[in-house]
Amino acid sequence: MANDDPAPKTEKPKSGNEIGMPPLVALRGAESLRLLRDRVQKTAQELNRLHKENQKLAQRVAELERGPAIDPNTTILSFEENPDRLRERINGFIQAIDTYLARKPHNSAKVD
């Protein structure tokens, strides 16, 4: 006998899950979402770490741009020359001054 029921019968999905997808596809989707969530969390943590490092580096750059704390009453000399060559030049100046002083008689300061 033919089915006399006028209402069509709807069948439940065979997968048993609420979205009507086969279980394997649903599991793959859930696993993909978990992996994506983990990657997003790790990325957020790395961005936070980089942000903190960037702040520290910006502070360090600002310190370096201000320069060293120097007493304005002092004189600082900086030479780009090789230290041995510089020592030779200074010794040459000292010898020249010593030679000059040795040739001139020392005049005492006169008091009137």
C-alpha positions, 0 to 999 in steps of 0.5 A, spaced: 500 500 500 502 507 498 503 512 503 497 515 504 500 521 509 499 527 505 505 531 509 512 529 507 516 526 512 523 529 513 529 525 515 534 527 520 541 528 518 545 522 519 551 525 522 547 526 529 550 533 529 546 539 530 549 543 524 547 537 519 554 536 517 558 529 517 562 529 523 569 528 520 567 535 516 565 538 523 571 536 527 576 538 521 572 545 522 572 545 530 580 543 529 581 549 524 578 554 529 582 552 535 588 552 531 586 559 528 584 561 535 591 559 538 595 563 532 591 569 534 593 568 541 600 567 540 600 573 535 597 578 540 602 576 545 608 577 540 605 584 538 604 585 546 612 583 547 614 587 541 610 593 543 613 593 550 620 592 547 619 598 542 617 603 548 624 601 551 628 602 545 624 609 544 626 611 551 633 609 550 634 613 543 631 619 547 636 618 552 642 617 547 639 623 543 640 627 550 647 626 550 651 624 556 650 628 562 656 633 562 658 639 567 658 645 563 664 648 566 668 642 564 671 641 557 671 634 553 676 633 548 675 627 543 680 625 538 679 620 532 686 619 531 690 613 532 692 613 540 699 611 538 699 617 533 696 622 537 701 620 543 707 621 538 704 628 536 703 630 543 710 628 545 713 632 539 709 638 541 712 637 548 719 637 546 718 643 541 716 647 547 722 644 552 726 646 546 724 653 546 724 654 553 731 651 553 733 657 548 730 663 552 733 665 558 727 665 564 725 672 566 722 673 573 716 677 574 718 684 576 715 687 581 715 695 581 
